[in-house]
Amino acid sequence: MGNYFLGMKDPNKKYAWCTSVGPAELLRSFGFEVHFPENHGALLGTSRTAGDLIPETAKLGYSNDICSYLTADIGSYLKKETPLTKHYGLDGPPKPSIIVYNTNQCREVQDWFNYYGKELGVPVFGITPPRHMDEVGQEEVNDVAQQFRNIIPLCEEVSGQKFDIDKFRETLRLSKEATDLWKQVLWTARVSPAPISFFDATIHMGPIVVLRGTQIAKDYYTLLLAELQGNVDKGKGFLEEERCRIYWDGMPIWGKLRPLSELFIQNKAAIVASTYCNSWVFDAFDERYPFESSAKAYTEIFINRSESAKERILSGLVRDFNIDGVIFHDAKTCANNSNSRFGMPQRLRESLGIPTLVIEGDLCDLRFYSEGQSITKMETFIEQIENSKVFS
């Protein structure tokens, strides 16, 4: 990750900005280095600098209720403050030659990326797939695949390179191999004691987000998987004893990863699976059909599915990971990735017979997170799970 950011100092490279679940492979095939503003937003959250930056964006009329990745990132640009300076000696993210977004996650990225297009005088291309799908059919795949193809003339003009289908296939092959390894990494946590937690995975997921389509990401997960599998073989988990196994649904609370991780470890509660980290598992990638398979992969992501499809997926993961309870993080500024607002926790309690808990917070804006109240709720929830296991 350090090398990825330090590489942004090279003024001879051309950079594309892309949404985190956007067509990074297609952009890389033109030789662009790819920057992901959502990743920068997460850095602002983990460094707990977002709170000082969000008010700057509010001065432009942006609501405090919209995506705090957006408001923190634009605030960082306005104040010219970023953790990239302290850690990597960068003044900020690299100036883009092209900006591409995909609204498969939310509409905020459209406003966010167009802001930078106007501010920096850079061409912006938007992909707008069908939303909230129960199943993704061929009609939807063809629609998005054609939108991907429509980017090609602009990419050729900006990059100065003609489109090469073989380069695209090669990049997608590397993404497929990396994402398959990432899935195997996450699924080592099916065993008890699990060798990796949700909190570990939020850190280890860096390469699958920002280095997708590179040999580096594949090599990283090859090494990580071997280490985790070795721990599985030795019966070594991140907890010696798991009193209960919990699923985390929704966004991480980036500024509280360490204290939350320590809280659950102290209570011998293992958070072993999550909706968020599984969002970068792309089973559909197929280099033989690069446009259609990447279109399908990026349209069938969890956040873009119907409520009933989400319930089926969650139920399957709860069974696969032998989950005892589910925590839903209702993120104030991320309605699209908060799945507790339409009765999902109650339906899962009834269908799976396991307890659920909703906590209020946010991905970056800690003003919406009451730490003391949330800790009390989570500790009580863990006790509830343990009591239900005793009497079951």
C-alpha positions in Angstrom: 0.0 0.0 0.0 2.9 2.3 0.7 4.3 1.7 -2.7 0.9 2.3 -4.2 0.7 5.8 -2.6 4.3 6.7 -3.1 3.9 5.8 -6.8 1.5 8.8 -7.1 4.5 11.1 -6.9 5.4 10.3 -10.5 4.4 13.3 -12.6 4.9 11.3 -15.8 2.0 8.9 -15.1 -1.6 9.5 -16.1 -4.1 8.9 -13.4 -7.8 7.9 -13.5 -10.1 8.4 -10.6 -12.6 5.6 -10.2 -15.3 4.5 -7.8 -14.2 1.5 -5.6 -16.5 -0.9 -7.4 -16.1 0.6 -10.9 -14.3 -0.6 -14.1 -10.8 -0.3 -12.7 -9.6 -3.2 -14.9 -10.7 -1.4 -18.1 -8.9 1.8 -17.0 -5.7 -0.1 -16.1 -5.7 -1.7 -19.6 -5.1 1.8 -21.0 -2.1 2.3 -18.7 -3.8 4.6 -16.2 -2.8 4.4 -12.5 -6.1 4.4 -10.6 -6.9 6.4 -7.5 -10.1 5.6 -5.5 -11.6 8.6 -3.7 -13.6 6.3 -1.4 -10.3 4.8 -0.2 -9.1 8.3 0.6 -12.4 8.8 2.5 -11.7 5.7 4.6 -8.2 7.0 5.3 -9.8 10.3 6.6 -12.0 8.2 8.8 -9.4 5.9 10.2 -7.1 8.9 10.9 -10.0 10.6 12.7 -9.4 13.8 10.6 -12.8 13.7 8.9 -14.4 15.6 11.7 -12.3 18.7 11.0 -12.9 18.5 7.3 -16.6 17.8 6.9 -17.7 21.3 8.1 -15.7 22.8 5.1 -18.0 20.9 2.7 -21.0 22.0 4.6 -20.1 25.6 3.9 -20.7 24.8 0.2 -24.2 23.8 1.1 -23.7 20.0 1.3 -25.8 18.4 3.9 -24.3 16.6 6.9 -26.6 13.7 6.2 -25.0 12.7 2.9 -22.1 10.3 2.5 -19.3 11.3 4.9 -16.7 9.9 2.5 -17.9 12.6 0.1 -18.0 15.4 2.6 -14.7 14.4 4.2 -12.9 14.0 0.9 -14.1 17.3 -0.6 -13.3 19.0 2.8 -9.8 17.6 2.6 -9.5 19.1 -0.9 -10.8 22.5 0.3 -8.5 22.7 3.4 -5.6 21.1 1.6 -5.1 18.6 4.5 -4.7 14.9 4.1 -3.1 12.0 6.0 -1.2 11.3 2.7 1.1 14.2 3.6 2.1 12.8 7.0 2.6 9.2 5.8 3.8 9.5 2.2 4.8 13.1 1.7 2.0 13.8 -0.8 0.3 17.1 -1.1 -2.9 15.2 -1.8 -4.3 12.7 -4.3 -2.8 12.8 -7.8 -4.5 15.1 -10.3 -6.7 13.0 -12.6 -6.7 12.9 -16.4 -10.1 11.2 -16.4 -12.8 10.5 -13.8 -15.1 7.5 -14.0 -17.9 6.6 -11.6 -20.4 3.8 -11.3 -23.7 4.4 -9.4 -24.0 0.7 -8.5 -23.4 1.7 -4.9 -25.2 5.1 -4.6 -26.0 8.3 -6.3 -23.7 10.4 -4.2 -20.7 9.3 -6.3 -22.3 11.1 -9.3 -22.4 14.4 -7.4 -19.0 13.8 -5.8 -17.1 13.0 -8.9 -18.8 15.6 -11.0 -17.7 18.2 -8.4 -14.1 17.3 -9.1 -14.7 17.2 -12.9 -15.8 20.9 -12.8 -13.3 21.9 -10.2 -10.3 20.4 -12.0 -11.4 20.7 -15.6 -11.3 17.0 -16.2 -13.6 14.8 -18.3 -16.1 12.7 -16.3 -17.8 9.5 -17.5 -20.7 8.0 -15.5 -22.0 4.5 -15.6 -25.6 4.1 -14.4 -26.6 0.5 -14.0 -30.1 -0.7 -13.0 -30.5 -0.5 -9.2 -31.8 -2.8 -6.5 -32.0 -5.9 -8.6 -33.5 -9.2 -7.3 -31.6 -11.1 -10.0 -29.2 -9.7 -12.6 -30.3 -10.9 -16.0 -28.8 -10.8 -19.5 -30.6 -7.6 -20.4 -29.1 -5.8 -17.4 -25.6 -7.2 -18.2 -25.9 -6.1 -21.9 -26.9 -2.6 -20.8 -23.9 -2.2 -18.4 -21.5 -3.9 -20.8 -22.4 -1.4 -23.5 -21.8 1.5 -21.1 -18.4 0.1 -20.4 -17.7 -0.1 -24.2 -18.8 3.5 -24.5 -15.9 4.7 -22.3 -13.3 3.4 -24.8 -13.2 6.5 -27.1 -12.6 8.8 -24.2 -10.0 6.6 -22.7 -8.2 6.3 -26.0 -8.2 10.1 -26.4 -7.0 10.9 -22.9 -4.4 8.0 -22.6 -3.1 8.3 -26.2 -3.4 4.5 -26.4 -5.6 2.4 -28.6 -7.8 -0.1 -26.8 -6.2 -3.6 -26.6 -8.7 -6.4 -25.7 -5.8 -8.6 -24.7 -4.6 -6.1 -22.1 -8.1 -5.9 -20.8 -8.4 -9.7 -20.6 -5.0 -9.9 -18.8 -6.0 -7.3 -16.2 -9.4 -9.0 -15.6 -7.6 -12.3 -15.2 -5.4 -10.9 -12.5 -8.4 -9.4 -10.8 -10.2 -12.7 -10.9 -7.3 -14.6 -9.4 -6.9 -12.0 -6.7 -10.6 -11.9 -5.8 -10.7 -15.7 -5.7 -7.8 -15.6 -3.2 -9.5 -12.8 -1.2 -12.6 -14.9 -0.9 -10.6 -17.9 0.3 -8.9 -15.6 2.8 -12.3 -14.5 4.2 -13.6 -18.0 4.2 -10.8 -19.3 6.4 -12.9 -17.7 9.2 -15.6 -20.5 8.8 -13.5 -22.6 11.1 -13.4 -22.2 14.8 -11.2 -20.6 16.2 -11.2 -18.3 13.2 -7.7 -17.1 12.1 -8.9 -13.7 10.9 -11.5 -11.2 12.2 -13.7 -8.7 10.5 -11.4 -5.9 11.8 -8.3 -7.6 10.4 -10.1 -8.0 7.1 -10.9 -4.2 6.9 -7.1 -3.7 6.8 -6.1 -6.6 4.6 -8.8 -5.6 2.0 -6.7 -2.6 0.9 -5.0 -4.3 -2.1 -8.3 -5.9 -3.5 -9.8 -2.3 -3.5 -6.9 -0.2 -4.9 -4.6 -2.8 -6.6 -7.3 -4.9 -8.3 -6.0 -6.0 -11.7 -2.3 -6.2 -10.7 0.1 -9.0 -9.9 0.9 -7.3 -6.6 -2.7 -7.9 -5.3 -2.5 -11.6 -6.4 0.9 -12.1 -4.7 -0.3 -10.4 -1.5 -3.3 -12.7 -1.1 -1.4 -15.8 -2.0 1.0 -15.0 0.9 -1.8 -14.1 3.3 -3.9 -17.2 2.5 -0.9 -19.5 3.1 -0.3 -17.8 6.5 -4.0 -18.1 7.5 -4.3 -21.7 6.3 -1.2 -22.6 8.3 -2.9 -21.1 11.4 -6.0 -23.1 10.6 -3.9 -26.3 10.4 -2.4 -25.5 13.8 -5.8 -24.7 15.3 -4.6 -21.1 16.0 -7.2 -18.4 15.9 -7.1 -14.6 16.7 -9.0 -15.7 19.9 -8.0 -18.8 21.8 -11.6 -19.3 22.8 -14.7 -18.2 20.9 -17.7 -17.8 23.2 -19.8 -16.6 20.3 -19.5 -15.9 16.5 -20.9 -12.6 15.2 -21.7 -11.2 11.7 -21.2 -7.5 11.1 -23.5 -6.0 8.5 -22.9 -2.5 7.1 -20.0 -0.1 7.0 -17.1 -0.2 9.4 -16.8 2.7 11.9 -13.4 3.6 10.6 -12.4 5.9 13.4 -13.1 3.2 16.0 -11.6 0.0 14.5 -9.1 -0.6 17.3 -11.3 0.1 20.3 -14.1 -2.0 18.8 -11.7 -4.9 18.0 -10.4 -4.8 21.6 -14.0 -4.7 23.0 -15.0 -7.9 21.2 -11.7 -9.6 22.0 -12.0 -8.8 25.7 -15.5 -10.4 25.6 -14.2 -13.4 23.7 -16.7 -12.6 20.9 -15.4 -13.3 17.4 -16.7 -11.1 14.5 -15.9 -13.5 11.7 -17.8 -12.3 8.7 -19.2 -9.2 7.2 -21.2 -7.8 4.3 -18.6 -5.1 3.7 -15.5 -7.2 3.2 -17.4 -9.7 1.0 -18.3 -6.8 -1.4 -15.0 -7.2 -3.2 -15.6 -10.9 -4.1 -16.4 -11.0 -7.8 -17.2 -14.5 -8.8 -18.5 -13.5 -12.2 -15.2 -12.2 -13.6 -14.3 -14.2 -16.7 -11.5 -13.1 -19.0 -13.1 -14.8 -22.0 -16.0 -12.3 -21.8 -14.4 -9.3 -20.2 -17.1 -6.7 -20.9 -20.1 -8.9 -20.0 -18.5 -10.6 -17.0 -17.2 -7.4 -15.4 -20.6 -5.8 -16.1 -22.3 -8.7 -14.3 -19.8 -8.7 -11.4 -20.2 -5.0 -10.7 -24.0 -5.0 -11.1 -24.8 -8.0 -8.8 -22.9 -6.6 -5.8 -24.8 -6.8 -2.5 -25.5 -3.1 -2.1 -27.2 -3.1 -5.5 -29.6 -5.9 -4.7 -33.3 -6.0 -3.7 -34.2 -6.4 0.0 -35.3 -10.0 -0.7 -32.0 -10.8 -2.5 -30.0 -9.3 0.4 -32.0 -11.4 2.9 -31.2 -14.6 1.0 -27.5 -13.7 0.8 -27.3 -12.7 4.5 -29.1 -15.9 5.5 -26.6 -18.0 3.5 -23.6 -16.3 5.1 -25.0 -16.7 8.6 -25.3 -20.5 8.0 -21.9 -20.8 6.2 -20.1 -19.1 9.0 -22.0 -20.7 11.9 -23.1 -17.3 13.2 -24.7 -16.8 16.6 -25.8 -13.2 16.2 -25.9 -10.3 13.7 -24.9 -6.7 14.4 -26.4 -4.2 12.0 -24.5 -0.9 11.8 -27.0 1.8 10.8 -24.6 4.4 9.3 -26.2 7.9 9.5 -24.7 9.1 6.2 -24.8 5.8 4.3 -28.4 4.7 3.9 -27.4 2.5 0.9 -25.2 0.3 3.0 -27.4 0.3 6.1 -29.7 -2.8 5.9 -31.6 -2.4 9.2 -34.2 0.2 8.0 -36.8 -2.1 6.3 -37.3 -4.8 8.9 -34.3 -7.0 8.0 -33.1 -7.6 11.6 -36.6 -8.8 12.7 -37.0 -11.0 9.7 -33.6 -12.7 10.3 -34.5 -13.2 14.0 -37.7 -15.0 13.0 -36.3 -17.0 10.1 -32.9 -18.0 11.6 -33.7 -18.0 15.3 -30.7 -15.8 16.2 -30.5 -12.5 18.0 -29.8 -9.3 16.1 -28.7 -5.8 17.3 -28.8 -2.4 15.6 -26.2 0.2 16.6 -26.2 3.8 15.3 -23.0 5.3 14.0 -21.3 6.3 10.8 -18.4 5.4 8.6 -16.4 8.7 9.1 -18.5 11.2 11.0 -18.1 10.3 14.7 -20.6 12.9 15.8 -23.2 10.3 15.0 -21.6 7.6 17.2 -22.4 7.4 20.9 -19.5 5.3 22.1 -20.6 4.7 25.7 -24.2 3.8 24.7 -23.0 1.6 21.9 -20.5 -0.3 24.1 -23.3 -1.0 26.6 -25.6 -2.3 23.9 -22.9 -4.6 22.4 -21.8 -6.0 25.7 -25.4 -6.7 26.6 -25.9 -8.3 23.2 -22.9 -10.6 23.7 -24.4 -11.7 27.1 -27.7 -12.3 25.3 -26.1 -14.6 22.8 -24.2 -16.5 25.4 -27.3 -17.0 27.5 -29.3 -18.2 24.5 -26.5 -20.8 23.7 -26.6 -22.1 27.3 -30.4 -22.7 27.2 -30.6 -23.9 23.6 
